[in-house]
Amino acid sequence: MDLPAWVVSLLEGGPTSPFLGLSPAGSRGQRPATRRSPASPNPRPGSRVGPRHLLKSLTAPFHSSQSSTDGASIHRQSFHSVACCVAALSSACPKETPGTVAGLIQEVKSPSSSELARVLALLCLGEVGRSGSLGGSKEVQAVILEAISSTNEEVKTAASCALGSMAVGSLNDYLPFLLKEISSQPRRQYLLLHSLKEVIRLPVRPPGLSPHVESIWALLFQNCECQEEGTRNLVAECLGKLTLVNAAQLLPRLKQQLKAGSPLARSTVVTAVKFTIVDQPAPVDSLLKDCIGDFLKTLQDDDINVRRVSFGDVQLRRSQQAVSDPRPPSDGAASPLQGDPDQEGPHQRGGLFCSGVEMGPFKHTVDDGLDVRKAAFECMYTLLDSCLEGLDVLQFLDHVEEGLKDHYDIRMLTFLMLARLASLCPAAVLQRLDRLIEPLKATCTTKVKAGSVKQEFEKQEELRRSAMRAVAALLAVPEVERSPSMADFANQIRTNADMASIYQSVQGGEGGGLGPAESMDMS
């Protein structure tokens, strides 16, 4: 199912541009200045095109009698582009708007409408409402709520998007209604929060939002302890974006919520901080610089999930360079590489974050801290890339050493870090060389048990290759030949056909320029 060629040509210049010059005179038969394909039969040469004909031509492909499964042939962006065109046409011809809206409402309500047509009608209602043309129509509100309760996911999503667009265009009419529904309809809450996000996330907030900030803020904190993680993440995103409306006032209030007793509430607040970090320089940057240390103290929170999301904040902050100062926080915040002496660090295995699960006569140990450690080592990799001069490299290497003995994913990451450190900080690496060689040697010499599944063999082979790349990087460090342990390991690689083959393959192929030093030639 394809859009007519002449409609496609309209959309080529942007979704609304064809109608910007259209005046209500178009309804009297004047032809709008549009480009059309000579091969297209619609409209015919010499015919007069009015708003109703344009509307029918734009929406006709979505009213096909074919099954809704044919919607795959219509690109998703076409729905939004056509909806923008319908809204622009409505704005250019306001006398036609009541009839257009009535037709869209009927399309949504009609049992005979295809799912494609209902989705398009909902998006069109949203775009028309974005211009403020709907007012506070109770009929539209009822239609949207009914669509949000649909069994079809596409229809529900379109209704959520439409309600948010309507609220943008008429805050006083739709925002109180939206907030009331979020409070009273827990089953619809997730979709309704998406509608609210449409209002808050705009780069230029709609005029008149400021008087509603307090009620939105209170509502979001009422739902920050929801058991559903997806809903909490959506609440956090709304909180973060809302904070940007008045960062000087709201960021300190967000910081105060870290004292909340609930771990779920704290994790929501910490996640919200991530959404206050923007790609471009913004006024919030200087405010974040002053209080980011308080948020980073959650790296040592008693709750494992709070720690995990906090590491995510650190990684995002450093990778986006929201604050140009490359040094770790100096205001008492815990860096990802520091730990409370009475607690396990995020790099350590076992202890606090392990639990036992009984499976018949056996007891299986579950590593509950694995996700936190992964987040911590990912954060370390980001710090190594963005602010090396602010790190205590020897302390950093202590954690790298632990990572070399950890889970598969963490070992793969620490092999990369070790190779980088060998190039960036060779003197520090030499001081720790003897301790680093042992876990590398263990990885390179470990063999998978006979009878293991194919995936285990593949994972171990990839570990050995990654470890050998790190070895090649270490062999390129000046004066590495002075290390007896490195000399012994190099000799072991040279005399073992299997390890020598792996070494030569990473050197000649994927290993790139990580060649051994001349003084320790592997040939």
N, C-alpha and C positions, 0 to 999 in steps of 0.2 A: 504494500500500500504506500504510494508516494504522493507527496504534495504536488499540485499542478506546477508546471514549469514557471508560469508567470507569477505564482505565489512565491516560489523559491527565489525568483529574481527580486521580489520585493524584500525578502529577508536578507539578501546579500549585503545590503547597506546598513544593517543593524535593524533590530526588531521594530523600532518605532519610526525610523526616518521616513518611510514612504508617506506617512500620514501627517507629518508636521506642517505641511503646507495645505492640508485639506481643510476647507471651511464648510460650514453648514450648507453653502450653495451647492455642494456636491449632491445633496438630496434632491436638488431641482434638476439634476441631469448633467451638470458640468463634469467633465472628465478630469480626474486627478492626474497630475503629472507622474506617471509610473512607467517603469520599463517592463516590457513583457516579451516573452519568447515568441518569435514568428510562428514556431511550430505548435504553439499552444492554442487549442480551440476555444479557450475561455479566458477573457471575453473575446467576442468576434470583432474584427477590425471595423471601426466606425461606430461601434456600440457605445452607449453612454453608461458609465459606471457610477452607481450611487453607493452610499454607505451600507445599505442592506445587502446589495449584491456583493460588495467586498466582504462583509461579514460572513455571508453564506459560502463564498468561495474559500475563505480562510479556514472555516471549520468543517467544510464538506468531507475532507479525507478522514476525519475522526468519527464520522457518522456512517461509515460503511456498514453494509449489512453482513460483512464477513465477521467471523468470530473475533473476539477481543485478543486472541492469541496472535493475530496478525500485527498487533501493535509493535512487535519487535522490529518491523521494517520502518517504523517512524522513530527517528532519533529522539531521545529524551529531551534534548534542548529545543526541539521543534514545539513541544507543548508550551514551554515558557516563552519562546519567541512569538508564537501565535497569540498567546494570552496578552503579551505586551502590545501587539498590534491591535487587538480588540480594544484594549484600554485606551490606546492612542486615538483610535477611531471614535470611541465614545466621548473622549475629551474634545475632539475636533467638532463633533456633531452632538452637542448636549441634548437637543430635542429628541434624539434617537435613544438616549441612555435609558429611560424608564422601560421602553420596549425591549431593549437589549438585556437588561437585568432580569426582567420578567421571563424572557426566553431561557436565560441561563439557569434561573431557579427551577423552571419547569424541567429543563434537561437533567438536572441533578435529582429531582424528585421522581421522575418518570421511571416506572419499573422496566419499561421497554428500552431504556437508554443503554447503550453498550458501556462497558467500563472505561473505554477510551474516551467516549463522549463525556462521561461524568467527570473524569479527571480533568479534561480540558475546561469544562464549564466551571469547575471549582477554581482552577487557576485563573481563569478569566475574571470571575467574581473577585478574587483577591486583588488582581491588578487594577480592576476598576475601582475597588474600594481603597486602594493605595492612594488614589488621587482625591479621595474624600467624597466621591460621588454617591456613596450608598447611605450616608448618614448613619443613624442607629437602628436600621431596619430590624424589627423583631423577627420577621419572616426569614431574613438572611441568617440571623443567629441560629434559628431553629434548624434550618437546612444544614448549616455547617456542623452543628452538634450531632445531627443524625448521621451525617457522612463520616464524622470521626468515629462513630460506633459501627461503621461498616465492617463486614468480614473481609473485604478486599484491602490488602495492604497499600496498594497504590492510591486508592480512593482516600483512605485514612490519612496518608501522608500529604496528599494534595489539599485536603480539608484543613489540616494543621497549618500548612504553608499559607493558605488563603486567609485563615483567621488572623495570622500574624500580620499579613499585608494590610488587611482591613484596619487592624489596630494602629498600624503606622499612619494610615490616612486619616483616622478619626479617633485619636487617643481617648478623648472624654466619653465617646460613645461605646468603644469596644474594650478598652483596657480594664475598666472596673468589672465588666462582664467576664473577661478572660481570667482575671485574678480570682473572682468568685468561683468560677468553674474549677480552677486548679485546686482550690481549698475543699470543694465539696464533692469532687469526682475523682477519687483516687485511682479508679480503673482507667480513666482517660488522662491521668496526670502526665504521663511521659509525652504524649502527643501535644498536650496543651502547653507544656514547658517549651517544646519546640516552637510553638506559636509565640510565646513570650520572648524566646531568643531572637526571633525575627525582628522584634521591636528594639531590643537592646544592642544587638551586634552591629548595627549600621555604623559606618565610619562617621557619618554626620547624623547624630541622633535627631529624631523628629522634634520639632518645636513643641513645647508643652510637656515634655517628659519629666522635667525637674519636680513638679508638684507630686508626681506619682512615685518618686524614688523611695520614699520611706515605706510606703505600703508594699512595694515590690521587695524591698530589702527584708522586711518582716516576714513576708510569705516565703521567701527563699530559705530563711533560717528555720522556719517551721518544718521544712522538708529536707534539711541537710543531714538528717539521721535516718533517711529511708534505707530499708534493708536491700533494695535493688541497687547494685553498683551503677548500672546504666543511668538510672534516675539521679543518683547522687552526682555523677559526673556531669550531667546536664545542669543540675542546680549549681554546681561549682563553676561551670562555664558562664552561666548567667550572672553569678556573683562577681566573677572576675571582670566581665564586660561592664557590668553596672558600676563597679568601683571606678572605672575610667571616666564615668560621667562627672564625678566630682572626687578625684583621687585625694586631694588634700584633706577632705573630710572623711571619706569612706575607707581609705587604706588603714588609718589608725584603728578604726572600728573593726576592720577585718582582723587586724593583728590581735585585738583584745579577745576575739573569739577562740584564739588558740588555747585559752585557759578553760575552755569547755571540758566538762568531765568525760563526755562520750568520745571514744576513739573514732567513731564514724563521723562525728561533727568535725573533729580535728583534721581528719583526712580530707574532708570536703573543703575546709578552709585552705589547707595546703595546696590542694589541686586548683583552687580558685586563683591562687597567686600566679600559676602558670599562664592563665588567660589575661593577666595584666601586663605580661611581657609582650611587647609588640616589635615588629621587625624594624620599623623606622623610629628615629629619635622622637621622643614624646615627653611632655611635662612630667609624666609619672616616673620617668627614669630616675630623677634626682630623689624623689620620695622613696622609691624602692631601695636605692643605695643606702639610705639612712636606716631602713628597718628590715632589710633582707636578713640580717643576722638573727633576728628573732624568729623568723620563719625557718631558717636553717637549723635552729636548735632542735627541731623535730627530727633531725637525723638520729637523735639519740632517744627518741620517744620509746616508751615501753611497748607500744603496739607495733607489731611487725608491718601492718599495712600502712600505717602512718609513715614509717621509715621508708617504705618502698616509694610512695608518691613523693616524698620529700627529695629523694635522690633524683627523681624525674625532673623536679623543679630546678635543681642545681644544674643538671645536664642541659636543660633548655636554656637556662639563663646564660651559661657560659658559651654555648654554641651560637646563640643569637647575638651575643655581645651587647646586651641591653645596657650594660654599664661598662664604660671603657676601661676602668681600673682593673688590671689583670690579677691583682693580688687576691688571695683568699680573704674572707671576712676577718677584720681585725677588731671587731666589737664584741668578742666573746662567743661568737657563734662557733659551733662545731663544724669543722670542714669534713668532707667525706673521708679523709684519711686519718682523722683523729677519733679516738674513742674514749668512753668513760672507763677508767681502770677497773671499775666494779662490774662492767658489762662486757659481753662479747662484742668485738668489732664486727662490722658487716662482712668482713672478708673471712671470718672464722666459721668453721663447720661444727655442727653438733651442738650439744648443750642446750641453751635456752630455746632454740628454734627447731628442736627435733621432737617428734611425738611417736608413740608406738601404736600400731594398729594390729589387733589380733586377727589372724586369718586361720581359723581352725586351731590346730595344735601349734601353729607357728606365730611368731610375733615379728611383724615387719616394721622397720623404722622409716618414718616419713620425714624427709628433709623440708620442713616448713620454711626455712630461711633461704632456700635456693633463689627465689625470685628477688629477695632483697639483695643477696650477694651479686646476682646478675646486674641489678640496677646500679649497685655500688661500683662494680668494675667497668660498666659502661660509662659511668660518670668519671671514673679515673681516666679512661681513654680520652674523653672530651677535655678534661683538664690538661692532660699531657699535650693535646693539640693546641689549646688556646691560651694557656698561662703557665708554661713551663718555668718561667723565671720566678714565679711565686710559690713553687713547690719545694718541699724538703725532699730531694731526690732519694736520699738514703732511706728515709721513712717510706717513701713511695715504693722503693724496691723491696722493702720488707713485705708489703702487701702483694706485690707481684710474685714474690717467692711462694706465698700461700696460694695464690691463684694458679700457679703451675701444678699444684697437687689437687685441684678442685674438680668440679663437674666438667664434662666435655665442653659445654658452651663457654664456660669461664676460662678454661685452659686455652681454647682457641683464641680468645681475646687477649690473654696475657702473653701468648707467643708473639702476637703483633706488637704489643707494648714493649716487650723485651727487645725486639728487633729495632724499634724506634729509639729506645733508650741507648742501645749500643752505638747508634749513630750520633745522637744528640748529647749524651752524657757519658762518654767512654770511660772517664776517670772514675766516676761513681760506680759504674758497672764492674770495673776491674776490682774494686774493693769488695764486691759481693759475689765475685765470679764463682768461687768454690761452692757457695751455697746454692747458686743458681744451676750449676752443672748437674747436680744429683737428680732433681726432678726431670730435667731434660733427658738425662740418660735413662731414667726409669720409663719415660714415655717411649723413647726410641727402641727400647729392648723388650717392652711388654708384648706378649703375643696373646691373641684371643683364644679362649678355650675351644678345643675341638667340639664340634656339634653346635656351636653358636649360630644364630641366624645371620643371613647375608648382611643385614644392616650393621651388625656389630663389627664385622670384618671391615666394612667400608668406613665406619666411624674411626676405628683404630688406625686404619691406613691414612686417613686425613689428619688425624692427630700426629702421627709420625712425620708426615710431610711438613706440617706446620711447625713442629718442633725442630725439624732439620733446617728450615728456613731461619729460625732463630739462631741455631748453631752457626750457620753460615755468616750471619750478621756478627756474632761474637768473634768468629775467627778473623773478621776484618778489622777488629779493634787493634790499634797500635799497642805493641808490647804484650799482646795476649800470650805470646810464646813463653813468657816468664811463669805462667801458671802451670804447675805440674798436673793438676787435675784436668785442665783443658788439653794438655799434651797427651795424657793417657786416653781421654775420650776421643780425641782426634785419631789416635792410633787404633782404637777399637773400631771406629767407623771405617778406617782404611782396610782393616784386616777382615771385616765382616762383609761378605758379598752383598747381603741384603741391604744393610745400612749404607754401604758405599753406593749401591745403585740408586737408592732414594736421594742421597746427597748429590750425586751427579745430575739426577733429573731436575732437582730444584735449582741447581746451579745453571744448567744449560738451557732450561726451559722457563718455567714459571718463576724461578728464583731471581731472574733479572740480574741486577748488578751486585747481589750479595755474595761476592766471591771470597775465598779464603785468603788470608795473608800469605805472601810469598814464603815466609819463613815456616809456614805449616802447610806446605803443598800436599794435597790429598792424593795426588797421582801416584 
